[in-house]
């Protein structure tokens, strides 16, 4: 049964849809998804009242989110991702499993990288999930491995370098673009606050790192 909130959200997105832009957006995403064709600013303005209303309730409406995620248009997944990030303070230990379900469905870099940030927040809140990130670093699904690699982005001094090294080292030697790019991105981000650590990592693992990873990691060194 479709919730009234989902029905209202779909009505508002339908009013904003732009078929010409939708085609361009779909092409940019290599035809993996269909779109309403709504620019990010207008899309987020549309989402805002729903996020504000549920913030007042101080709890996440997972039924609403699961229904929205199942919709065909990509903007509906963006809604779910924006919603969860906006209400992340209400995430609990039981919610990592729910986030993982989203991470394993309708996968592409846009949703994965968004979820990596939210999951990273939950790992700081619940440090026992560091072990989960280690397990994800060896998952057969490379998108799940990408989340593990990227989940500490923006941590700065809160970064766990031992965990970071374990996760990265378990993904060296990959020929997967999205993994090698993520390794470089994670190292580049950490180099902003700990350049010596990153330089040392590059030296120690230079024979196993992809050229793309080294190039990305070295940007600020």
C-alpha positions as CSV (number, residue, x, y, z in Angstrom):
1,X,0.0,0.0,0.0
2,X,1.4,3.4,-1.0
3,X,1.7,5.8,1.8
4,X,0.0,9.2,1.5
5,X,3.4,10.9,1.9
6,X,4.8,9.0,-1.1
7,X,1.8,9.9,-3.1
8,X,2.2,13.6,-2.3
9,X,5.9,13.5,-3.1
10,X,5.3,11.8,-6.4
11,X,2.7,14.4,-7.3
12,X,5.1,17.3,-6.6
13,X,7.9,15.7,-8.6
14,X,5.6,15.1,-11.5
15,X,4.8,18.8,-11.6
16,X,8.5,19.6,-11.8
17,X,9.5,17.0,-14.4
18,X,11.4,18.0,-17.5
19,X,11.5,15.2,-20.2
20,X,14.4,16.9,-22.1
21,X,16.6,17.2,-19.0
22,X,15.5,13.7,-18.0
23,X,17.0,12.3,-21.2
24,X,20.3,14.1,-20.5
25,X,20.5,12.9,-16.9
26,X,19.8,9.3,-17.9
27,X,22.6,9.5,-20.6
28,X,25.0,10.9,-18.0
29,X,24.2,7.9,-15.8
30,X,24.8,5.6,-18.9
31,X,21.1,4.8,-19.1
32,X,21.1,2.9,-15.8
33,X,18.2,4.9,-14.5
34,X,15.2,7.0,-15.6
35,X,14.7,10.5,-14.3
36,X,12.1,13.1,-13.8
37,X,14.7,15.6,-15.0
38,X,14.6,17.9,-12.0
39,X,17.7,20.1,-11.2
40,X,19.3,19.5,-7.8
41,X,18.2,22.8,-6.3
42,X,14.6,22.4,-7.2
43,X,14.6,18.8,-6.2
44,X,16.0,19.6,-2.7
45,X,13.5,22.4,-2.3
46,X,10.8,19.9,-3.0
47,X,12.2,17.4,-0.5
48,X,12.7,19.9,2.3
49,X,9.1,19.9,3.8
50,X,9.2,16.1,4.1
51,X,12.5,16.2,5.9
52,X,11.4,19.0,8.2
53,X,8.2,17.2,9.1
54,X,9.9,14.0,10.0
55,X,12.6,15.8,11.9
56,X,9.9,17.1,14.2
57,X,8.8,13.5,14.8
58,X,12.5,12.6,15.7
59,X,12.4,9.3,14.0
60,X,13.0,7.8,10.6
61,X,10.0,6.6,8.6
62,X,11.6,3.4,7.1
63,X,8.3,2.3,5.5
64,X,8.1,5.5,3.6
65,X,11.8,5.2,2.6
66,X,11.5,1.6,1.4
67,X,8.5,2.6,-0.8
68,X,10.3,5.6,-2.2
69,X,13.4,3.5,-3.0
70,X,11.4,1.1,-5.1
71,X,10.2,3.8,-7.4
72,X,11.7,3.9,-10.9
73,X,12.9,7.5,-11.1
74,X,16.4,8.2,-9.8
75,X,15.2,11.3,-7.9
76,X,13.3,9.0,-5.6
77,X,16.5,7.3,-4.5
78,X,18.0,10.8,-4.1
79,X,15.1,11.6,-1.8
80,X,15.9,8.6,0.4
81,X,19.6,9.4,0.5
82,X,18.9,13.1,1.4
83,X,16.3,12.1,4.0
84,X,18.6,9.7,5.8
85,X,21.5,12.2,5.8
86,X,19.2,14.9,7.1
87,X,17.9,12.6,9.9
88,X,21.2,10.8,10.6
89,X,21.2,11.7,14.3
90,X,18.3,9.3,14.7
91,X,20.1,6.3,13.2
92,X,20.5,3.3,15.6
93,X,22.6,0.2,15.5
94,X,19.7,-1.7,13.9
95,X,19.7,0.7,11.0
96,X,23.0,-0.4,9.4
97,X,21.3,-3.4,8.0
98,X,18.6,-1.2,6.4
99,X,21.3,1.0,4.9
100,X,23.1,-2.0,3.5
101,X,19.9,-3.1,1.7
102,X,19.9,0.3,-0.1
103,X,23.6,-0.1,-0.8
104,X,23.1,-3.4,-2.5
105,X,20.2,-2.2,-4.7
106,X,20.0,0.2,-7.7
107,X,23.8,0.7,-7.4
108,X,25.9,3.3,-9.0
109,X,28.5,5.8,-7.8
110,X,26.0,8.5,-6.9
111,X,24.1,6.4,-4.4
112,X,27.1,4.5,-3.1
113,X,29.2,7.6,-2.4
114,X,26.2,9.3,-0.6
115,X,25.6,6.2,1.5
116,X,29.4,6.0,2.4
117,X,29.1,9.4,4.1
118,X,26.0,8.4,6.1
119,X,27.4,5.0,7.1
120,X,30.7,6.8,8.1
121,X,28.7,8.9,10.5
122,X,27.1,5.8,12.0
123,X,30.5,4.1,12.4
124,X,31.7,7.0,14.4
125,X,28.6,6.8,16.5
126,X,28.8,3.0,16.9
127,X,32.5,2.1,16.8
128,X,31.7,-1.7,16.8
129,X,30.8,-1.2,13.1
130,X,34.6,-0.9,12.4
131,X,34.6,-4.7,12.2
132,X,31.7,-4.5,9.7
133,X,33.8,-2.1,7.5
134,X,36.6,-4.6,7.6
135,X,34.3,-7.3,6.4
136,X,32.8,-5.1,3.7
137,X,36.4,-4.4,2.5
138,X,36.5,-7.9,1.3
139,X,32.9,-8.2,0.0
140,X,32.4,-9.8,-3.4
141,X,30.4,-6.7,-4.4
142,X,32.9,-4.0,-5.3
143,X,30.3,-1.3,-4.5
144,X,30.2,-2.5,-0.9
145,X,34.0,-2.5,-0.8
146,X,33.9,1.1,-2.1
147,X,31.8,2.2,0.8
148,X,34.3,0.6,3.2
149,X,37.1,2.5,1.5
150,X,35.3,5.8,1.6
151,X,33.4,5.7,4.9
152,X,36.1,7.7,6.7
153,X,36.1,10.6,4.3
154,X,36.1,13.9,6.2
155,X,37.0,12.3,9.5
156,X,40.4,14.2,9.7
157,X,41.8,13.6,13.2
158,X,39.0,11.2,13.9
159,X,40.4,8.9,11.2
160,X,41.5,5.4,12.4
161,X,44.7,5.0,10.4
162,X,45.1,1.3,11.3
163,X,41.6,0.6,10.0
164,X,42.2,2.7,6.9
165,X,45.4,0.8,6.1
166,X,43.7,-2.6,6.6
167,X,40.8,-1.6,4.3
168,X,43.0,-0.2,1.6
169,X,45.6,-3.0,1.7
170,X,42.8,-5.5,1.2
171,X,41.8,-3.8,-2.1
172,X,45.2,-3.3,-3.7
173,X,45.9,-5.0,-7.0
174,X,42.3,-4.4,-8.2
175,X,41.6,-3.7,-11.9
176,X,38.2,-2.1,-11.0
177,X,38.2,1.6,-11.8
178,X,35.8,2.5,-9.0
179,X,37.9,0.8,-6.4
180,X,41.2,2.3,-7.5
181,X,39.6,5.7,-7.7
182,X,38.2,5.3,-4.2
183,X,41.6,4.3,-2.8
184,X,43.2,7.4,-4.2
185,X,40.3,9.6,-3.0
186,X,40.6,8.2,0.5
187,X,44.3,8.8,0.6
188,X,44.0,12.2,-0.9
189,X,41.4,13.2,1.7
190,X,43.6,12.0,4.6
191,X,46.6,13.7,3.2
192,X,45.0,17.1,3.9
193,X,45.5,16.5,7.7
194,X,48.2,13.7,7.7
195,X,50.4,14.1,4.6
196,X,53.4,12.2,6.1
197,X,51.2,9.1,6.8
198,X,49.9,9.1,3.2
199,X,53.4,9.6,1.8
200,X,54.7,6.7,3.8
201,X,51.8,4.6,2.6
202,X,52.5,5.4,-1.0
203,X,56.1,4.3,-0.6
204,X,55.3,1.1,1.2
205,X,52.7,0.0,-1.2
206,X,53.9,1.6,-4.4
207,X,54.3,-1.7,-6.2
208,X,50.7,-2.7,-5.5
209,X,48.9,0.6,-6.0
210,X,47.3,1.4,-9.4
211,X,48.6,4.5,-11.2
212,X,45.2,6.0,-10.8
213,X,45.3,5.6,-7.0
214,X,48.8,7.1,-6.8
215,X,47.8,10.0,-9.0
216,X,44.7,10.8,-6.9
217,X,46.5,10.3,-3.6
218,X,49.4,12.6,-4.5
219,X,47.3,15.6,-5.5
220,X,48.0,17.6,-2.3
221,X,51.4,16.2,-1.5
